[in-house]
Amino acid sequence: MTRHFPAALPGCPRFIPVFAVASRRPVAATLPVLACLLAVPAAAQEVTPLAPITVTANRGETETARSGATVEIVSQDDLEQAGDIRLVDYLATLPGLSLTTAGGIGNATTLRIRGAGGAYFGVYVDGIDVNDPSAAQISFNFGSLTTADISRVEVLKGAQSALYGSEAIAGVISISTNRATEPGLSQSYALEYGSYNTRQLSLNQSYMGTRGTYALSLSHIETDGYSSADENDGNTEADGHEGTRLNLTGEYDLTDALTFGGAAFWQKTETEYDEYTSGPVDGSPDEVTKATSYGLRGFLRFDGAILEQEISAQYYRIDRESRGTNTWGASYYPNLGIRKSLAYAASMDLSNAFTLAFGADATRETYDGDTFVAETDQLGAYAEGQWAPSETFDLVASVRHDDHSVFGGETTGRLAAAWRPRSDVTLRASAGTGFRTPSLYELYDPWYGNSDLQPETSKSYDLGVEKRLGESGFVKATLFRMEITNLIDWVGSGYTQVEGESTMQGVELSGGWRLSETLRLDTSYTYTDAEDASGARLDRVPRNELALRLAADLTPQLRGGLVVRRVSDHLDSGTPLPDYTLVDVTLGYDIAKDREIYLRIVNLLDEEYQTVRGYGQSDRAFYVGIRGNF
């Protein structure tokens, strides 16, 4: 049967979502307890390689060539080879994705999918919805999420409200932390030191038995940083960051048909920043944001002869406070966001050619700030049919209805198709509708909120073709268009509804080739034209983005990598920002079978650039590290 559960572990072997609570004990100390729970001979477990699979696109395991969706999949090997500290810096090299950031690690960082900001797509970590309910617009701050404990990322582009509800107008990003990949016990580590006195440590432990698995990871980063307000404008006070994150995932087969599992994470960060008045202001070291967040998800899955079912519950909480100084003196902004949800999902094969998936969920979001407290409830139900009338054609239709405690009902839908006229060619097309309800802050903040706001609605289309070139090469092209009606935007001194239709449209081109046995080239280009209802261009959406990634095996032990990223024609506050070109270089050398040392040079050309007006970015920086298994 085709699996249709919103699993927390895209594309991983079975036995994986997660269950325990974060602990401050050393990683190795958890081994005796967890190993006893899973104590069965591990040698009999075999791991079979899978074809490219997406879990996010249809809320179940589906071959990417049959999903009808535009999906980008990033592996742990991809992330290790690139060496980026923050996940968002790697994601920004993918077609259709761009980023803006107000300073260094930890500072406010927004990822965009096809021109739409963080309020328009869902972000899930091990199945836990981590979009912040206390943010001005419900979204995820990518600034403090490092690559240290991430094993896989799926980026699903296009309207996904028909499966994921509100905040999925532009897509969904599903992130999986480290997983057990082979039978028995596995442990790994990574240490790094570099410019701005940056120190990183990560430890990972996993275990796979015949009936279950667990994975535990701990990461820590500290950096003195650089001035968030651009140093080229005379700002000198460095803004540092410190963060610690703990993840735990696992699942266990109670019987041959019943599985229990879950996921948990805990993260604590402290980030110095520079206030913004009429522009960034280089502040004193007491301008700092402290945040503690944690999430829990548990599930019970029953694999029946006809029907597969899963019941899950999750809890997410972020407690954040910002202190600083501004034009009016000292400032203090405490914010608490909480999300609780219950979900039921099921799937069944009605025939060899047709699979039906359906489910329901209930979510409560709470905002607790210094000026108001509010909450909303939302109930949703969805159904999806996957029909394969032939070996070369797949059709997917989805429909969802949501009932919001403030705005009432909203129905969304999506239709996607995939046709393979040849074994090496796939044509894709999709069309969908979506909606986004205003955040609690947008509605009720006494200074900037607007209780008259109504939900945004959207229509989204894309059309693409992919040609496989041998075993590992490909070229791909996708046309996309998104129309958002009644866009909510910041105008003057608060949020308002922009009547009419705002559009984001363009083209994504990407390809990958093995130029020789030791050399591979991957490239992508995105053109995005984003305008509001009046025809004015939207801020911080580059028209042109080009990325080139070259990987080479220089000797049997030595590897090298080169990344070039070019961004041009982008605006902030309606005026142009300078174009920029970034070049990063990596070198890795195997000093033993399971041990590697590496060097990474960021911004090799020492480019001076901004993605948000007035906020600077890293100068040329050097990092060295070691990673391995033990």
N, C-alpha and C positions, 0 to 999 in steps of 0.2 A: 504493500500500500504506500501511496505517497504521503509523506508526513506533512501536516499543516499546522504545526504548533508554533507560536511565536517564541521559539527556543532562544535561550540566552547565549547560545554558542554556535553562531553561524558556521556551517560547513565543517564542524569538528566531528570526530568519531562519537558514537553514542556514549552514554554515561558521562554527561558533563554539566548541566547547570549547577546551582550551588546552595549551600545551606548555613553556614555558621556565621557567628558574629565576630567582628574584628577583635583581635587580642593584642596586647602589648608584649606578650612573651616572645622570646626569640623564635625564629622560624623553625629551627630544628626541634624545638621542644614540643611541637604539636605532633610530631611523627608517631610516637607510640600510640596515642589515642586514636588518631585517624587510621593508622595502619591496622589496628585491631578491628575497627569497624569494617574494613574492606578485606580482612585477612582471608584470602583464598589464593591458591597457587596462581601466579601471574604468567607463567610460561605458556599456558594454553591460549592466552589472548593474542589474536592476530589483528593487525591494522591493515586494512585494504585501502590503497590509494583511491581517491574519488575523482570523477570528472569535475570540471568547474561547476560549483553549486552555489546558488543563492538561497538563503533562508529568508531574507528580508522581503524580497519582491512579492511573494505570494504567501507569506507567513507559514512557509513550510519548505522543505528541501526540494528545489527545482533546478534543473540544469539551466545555466544562464542562457543558452541558445534557445530554450523553450519558454522562457519566462515572459517574453514580449517587452521586458523592461530594460532601461539603460542602467547598468550596474557597473561600478568600479570596485574591484576587490584588491585589497592590500594585504600581503602576508607578513609574517614576522621576519622572514628573510629580507623582504623589501625594506622594512624599517631598519634592520640592523645594517644593511649595506649602505643605506643613505646616511645613517648616523645622526639625524636631526634630534635635538633635545625635545622639542615640542612636537606633538603629533600634527598639529595644524600646519606646520611648515612643510611637512611631506604632503599633506592633503592638498595644499595650495598648488602643487605641481600637476594635479590631476585635471583632465578636461572638464570645464564647466565650473570649477571651484576657484575662489579667490579669497584673500583675507585682508583685514585691516586690524591694526593693533596700535594701542596708545602707549608704546614703550616696550620694555623687555619682558622677560619671563614673569608670568603672574598677572600682568596688567590686562586691562579689558581688551579682549581679542574676539573679533567677529569673523566667522567663516560665512561665505556666501555660496549658494548653489544657484547657478544660472542667474545671478544678479539679486537673488532674494536673500535677505539677511537671516540671522539666527532665529527670529520669531516665526519663520515660515517652514522650518523642518524639525522633525523630532530627532533627539539624540538618546540612544540607549546604550548603557554599559552593562554587559552580561544580562540583558533583558530588562534592566531597571531604567525607567524614564528619568533622566537627569536634567532635563530642562528646568530652570530655576523658577518656581512659582512666585518668588519675591522680587524678581528682576522687573525693571520698568516695562519691558516687553519679555514675556516668558521665553527664555532662551538659555543656552549653555555657554559659559565663558570658557573657551578653549585655552586661555592663556596659561593655566597651571597644569594642564594635562600633558604629561611627558610620554615618551614612547617606551619607557623602561619596562613596563609589564604588559604590553599589548601584543597579542598574537595574531589578530585578524581584524580588518575593518571592511565593512560593506557600505558603499555609498550608493543609495538608490535615488535616482533623479526623476523628477516629474511628480504630478499630483498623486498623493497617497492617502488622502483623507478617507477614501472609501474603505480602507483597512485600518488606518491608524487614527482617524478622527481629526480634531482641530490641531493646529500647528504642524500640519504635514502637507501644506500647499506645494512646497518645492521639493519635498523628498523626505528621506529618512537616513540617518547615519547609525549603523549598528556596530558597536565596538566590543570585541571579546578580549578578555585578559588571558594570561597564560593558561595553557591546558596541558594535560598529560598526553603525550604523543606516542609513547611506547610502553610496553608492559613493565611493571616493577616501579622502583623508585628512581626519580630523576631530580637532580639539583643543579642549579646554575647561579652564577654571580656576574656582576659587572661593576667596575670602578672607573671613574673618569675625573680628570682635573683639567681646567683650562682657564682661558681669559676671564677677566672680571672676578678672579678668585672663585670660579665655579667648581663645585664638588658634587659628584653624583655617586650613589650607591644603590644597587638593586640586588635582591636575593629572591630566588624562585625555587619552589619545591613542588613536585607533583607525584602522584602515585596512581597506577592503573592496575586494577585487578580484574578478575573475570566477571564480577558482579557490580563493580562500581569504580569510581575515580574521585580524586580531589586534586585541587591545585591551590597553592598559597603563594602569594607574592608580596614583597615589601620593597618600597622604593623611597629614597630620600634625596632631596636636592637643596643646596644652598648656593647663593651667589650674591656678591656685592653689587652686581649690576652696573648700569650706567644711567645717566639722567634721562628720565622719561621725557621731560621737556627738552627739546633738541639742544644738544651741547653746542651746536654751531650758532645758536642764538645767544650764547653766553651763559648757558645754564651748566652748573658744575656739580651740584649735589647728586650723588649716585642713589639710585633707587633699587634696593636689593629685594631678594625673595627667598623664602624658605618654605619647603613643603614636604609632607610625609604622607604616603598613601599605602594602605593595606587592602588586599583583595583576597577573597576566598571563594572558590567555586567547587561544586561537587554534586554527584548524584549516586544513588544506590538502588539496585534492583531488589525490591522486597520479595517479589516473585517473578516468574517469567513474564507476567503481564502487567505488573504494578511497579512503578518507579517513583521514588521520592528524591527531590533534589532542590537546589536553590543557589543563591548568590548573595554575597555581602561585600561591602566596601566601607572603608573609613578614610577620610582625608582631612588633613589640617594644613592650612596655608597662612602665611603672613607676607604681605606684599606692600612695599613702599610705592607711593605714586605721587604724581604732581597734579594739584588741583587745576580745574579749568574755569576761568571766568570769561573774559573776552578772548582768551587764548590760554595755552598752558602756562602755568606759573611755577617756577622752580621753587619748591617749598622746603620746609625744614624736615629733618628726619622723622618727626612725629606724624607725618602724613602717611597713614598706614591702613590697610584693610586686612582684617583677620577673619578667616572663615573656617568653619568646621562643618563638614557634611558627611552623611552616611546614608547608605541604602541597603535594603534587605529585600530579597525575593525568594519565595518558596513555591514549589509546585508539586502536584501529585498527578501522575500520568498513568492512564489505563489503556493498554493496547488490546482491544477486543478483536474478535474474529471479523466483525463487520465495521465497528465504529471505534475510532481512536479518540480519546478524550483527555483533556488536561484542565485542571483547576489550579489557579495561581493567585497569590496575593503579594503585593509589594508595598513598601514604605520608603519614602525618601524625605530627607530633612536637610536643610542648609541654614545655618545660623551665622550671620555675617554682620560685622560692624566696621564702619569706616570713620576714622578720626583725622582731622586736618585743620587747615586754616584757609579762609577765603576772604573776599572783600568785606564781609560782615563780621569777621572774627573767627573764633574757633567753631568747628563744625563736628557734629556727631550724628551718624546715621546708622541705627541698628535695624536689621531686617531679619525676619524669620520666615522661611517658606517651608510648607509641608505638603506632601502629596501622598494620599492613600488610595489604593485601587485593588479591586477584585476582578478576576477575569475567568471566563470559561471559553474553551476552544475545542472544536471537534472536527473530524474529517472522516469521509467514507468514500470508497470507490463504488459508484453506482454501476459501472461497467468497466471493461478494459480501457475504454476511451474517455470516460467522464469521471471526474472527482469533484465532490462537493465538500466545501469547508464552510463552517459557520461558527459564530461565537457571540458573546456579549461581555460587556465590562461596565464597571461603575467606578467613578473617580471623584474624589473630593480634594480640592486645592485650597490651601489656607495661606493668607498673607497676614503677618503680624509685624507692624512697623511702629515707629515712634509717633505717627500721626493718625493712624487708623488700623482697624482690624477687620478683615472680611474673609469670606469663603464662598466657593461655588461648588455645585455638584453637577456631574454630567453622567448620563446613562447612554450607552451605545450598544447597537447590535448590528452584525454584518453577516453577509453571505457571499461566497465566491464559488464560481464554477469554472473548472478547467476542462476543456474539451479538446481532444486530439483526434480529429476525424481521419487523419492519415499520419504516416511516419514523418511527414515533412511539414505539417501545419499544426499550430497550437493556437487556441483562442481562450482568453481569460476574461471573465466578466465579474465585476464586484459591485456590491451596493451596500451602503451603510446608512443607518439613521441614528442621529444623536439627539438627545433631549437635554437642554441646558437649563439650569435653575433660573437664570436671568433672561435668556434670549429664546427659550422654547426650542422647537424642533428644527432640524436641518438634515436633509437627505443628500448624499453625495454618491457618485458612481465612477466607475473606471472600466474601460475596455482596452485590452491589449492583444496583439497578435504577433506571432513569429512564424515566418515561412522560410524554409530551407530548400531552395530550388536545386542546390547542389550540396554535397556534404561539406564543402568548405565555404559556403556563402549563407549568411543569415540576414533576412530583412525583418525589421521590427517597426511596429507602429503602436502608438497608444494615445488615448484621449481620456481626460478625467476632469472631474470637478472637485473643488475643495472649499474649505472655509477656515477662518481664524477668528475666534472670539477675542474681544479686547481683554487684556490682562487686568487683574484686580487693581494694579497701580494705575493703569491707563484710565480706569473707570472712577476710582474713588480717592486718589491722592488729593488732599484739599488744595494744594498749590498748583499742580499740573494736570490733574485728572479731568475727565469729561464724562459725566454719567449719561450723556446723550449718544455716546458712541454705539454703533451697531457692528455686527460681525462683518469682516471682509469676506468676499466670495471670489472664487477663481475658476478659470478654465485653463487647461493645460494640454498641449499637444506635442508629440515628437515623432519623428520619422527617421529611421536609421538603417544603415547597411554595414555589415562586417564581413571581411574576406580574410580567411585564415591562410597563412603562408607557411606551409610545412607544419612541423610539430609545435613550433614556438613563436612563429611570426604572425602578425595580423595588421590590417589597416581597417579603420572604422571611421564613419562619418555620421553625424546626427544633426538634424535640424530641430530646433525647439522654439516654442512660443508659449508664454504664460500671460494671461490677462487677469488682473486683479481689480475688482470693482469695489469702490468705497475704501480705498487704501487709508489706513490710519498712519498719520505722520506727525512729526513735531513741527509746529508752525508757531513762530513767535515765542510765546512763553508757556506752551502746553500742547497737548495732543488734540488733533482735530481730524475730521473725516474729509478726505479729498474726494469730492464727488466725481464720478466718471470712471474711466477705465485706464489704469496704468498697465503698461506692457513691458515685458522683458523677452527678447527674442534674439536668436543668433544661431551659430553653428559651432559644433565641436568636431575637431579632427584629431585622430590619434593613431599611432602605429608603433609596432615593435618588430625589430629584425635582429637575428643573430648574424652579424656580419662575417664572423668566422667562428672557429671552435672556441676561441678565447675572448671574443668581443661581441657585446650586444648594445644596441641603440634603441631607446624608447623616446618618443616625442609626442607632444600634444600642443594644439593651438585652439584657442577659444575666442570667438568674436561675439560680444554681447552688446546689444542696443537696448538700454533701459530708460524708459521715459514715463513721467507721470501723465495724468489726464490732460494737462495743458500742453503737453509736448516738450516740457523741459526735461533735460537729462537728470537721472537720479544720481545723487552723490555716491562716491566711493565704489562705483561699479566700473572697472576698467573695460574699455572697448576691446583691447587686444591683450592677450596673454599667451606667451609661448614658453614651453618648457622642453629642454633636451636633457636626457639622462644617458650617460655612457658608462658601461661597466666592463672591466677588462680583467682577465686572469693574466697577470704579467709573468708570473712563474708559478710552479705548482703550489708554492706557499704564499705568494704575494699577489694581492688584488688591489685594483684601483678603481675609483669612481669619480665622475665629473658631472655636475649638474649646472645647467645654465637656465636662468629664468628671466624673461624679458616682459615688463609690464609697461604699457603705454596708453595714453589718452584716457586719463581718469581725473575726476573732479572732486573737490571738497568745498563745501559752502558755495557751490556754483562756479568756482574758479579752478583752473587747471593746476594739478600737481605735476612736478617734473617726472618724466619717464625715468625708468631705472632698469639696470641689468645686474643680476646677481650671479656670481659664480662660486660654487662650493666644490671642494676637493676632499676625497677620502682615500686613505691607504690602510690596508689591513694585512697583517703578517701572522701566519700560524707558527707559533713557537713550540707547540706540541699538538697532539692529535685533537684535543678538546680545549685548546687555549689559544686565544688570539690577542695580539696587541694592535692598536690602531691609532692613526692620526687623522684629525679632521680640521680642515681650514674653512671657516665660514666667511663669506664676503671677501673672497680672494682679492678682488680689484679695489677693495676699500671704498665701495660706492656709498655716497651720502644720499639718503633717500627718506621719504616719509610716505606712510600709507594713510595717516590721519594728520591733517595740517597742524604743524607745531610740535609734533611728537617724533623724537628721533628713533633710529634703529641701530643695531650693532655695527661697530666698525669691524675691520678685519680682526678675526679672532681665531685662536688655536686651541685645540682640545686633544688630549691624549688619554687613552684608556686601555683597559684589559678586560676581557670577558672569557668565560669558560664554564665547564661543567666540573662538578666534584661529587 
